[in-house]
């Protein structure tokens, strides 16, 4: 059977050049359009340009409308945007939201970035919004007043289940700052002092409550500075644990909170008060001794005891948490539970989570 051959005409030079040109343009557009970078602005972009988001994005990034449209579709699929309509769509922020801003610290007032740049972009339960505002302003104020840096970057992200907040600065680092002010060379001892609360390097302007209460508002709270990192979590005995540090200058603080948390700002304040009526009274603290009482550094000496009880007389109730501490010495126990306790009879000094050996040493010191 005769089969006709169909000759295929080779593409013309013009068609080839056109195809190559389109490929080059597409690759160039994709190189310009960094998706991760777009996520840092897309929530605010959708709020400010709901009806012309495709054109706005194309013009700002220097890409075609088609490339911008593909990026927006990807964001819709990922939950970053909600799209209404087809031919002339309207966009709104989706379940996933994020805002990232950098600020010069000189003359900055911490409430203004929250009010202007962050609060309008997030839909949060009322009690979570109060927690977020408290944490945001406290952490940014710490960077302004204490870091000695020039700039801070704030990132807040919501994924529909959790709210994440990161505040970082380019200053000297919180442990170096505490060491210079209080003569504490060991970052772990500096963290111990910080964990007690009421510690500030600017006592004329601050009470030392901010970082303490902010850490207890979060489900996870990470503090990175000076090549050290510590984490406070609600489910790990609520004390501070060593963590893997971020290799960066300055101080970085990250916190995460579940959107369905029953925790409120008022409840956290109440937990550290001395009575039911004194909601704002910061009278109770917990001292996580595992920060410095490791197996390779047992709590044996009187000088270690003096470090542990330093400033505890500023509180009405001090709980010493011995979780993870396997051994203490007679000199340490005597300094804490006899010498210091006798000198401050109005302070209720409690010991918790002791193993039998530690409990025996504490009981002996108290009996003497």
Secondary structure, DSSP 8 states (H G I E B T S, - for coil): ------------HHHHHHHHHHHHHHHHHHHH--HHHHHTTHHHHHHH-SSSHHHHHHHHHT--HHHHHHHHHHHHHTTSEEEE-STT-EEEE-S-EEEEEEEE-TT--HHHHIIIIIGGG----HHHHHHHHHHHHHHHHHHHHHS--SEEEEEEEE-SSEEEEEEEE-SS-HHHHHHHHH----HHHHHHHHHHS---S-TTT--S-HHHHHHHHSSEEEEEETTEEEEEETTTTTSEEE------SSEEEEEEEETT----HHHHHHHTSSSSS-TT---EEEEEGGGT--GGG-B-SHHHHHHHHTTGGGSSEEEEE-TT---B-HHHHHIIIIIIHHHTTTSEEEEES--HHHHHHHHHHHH-
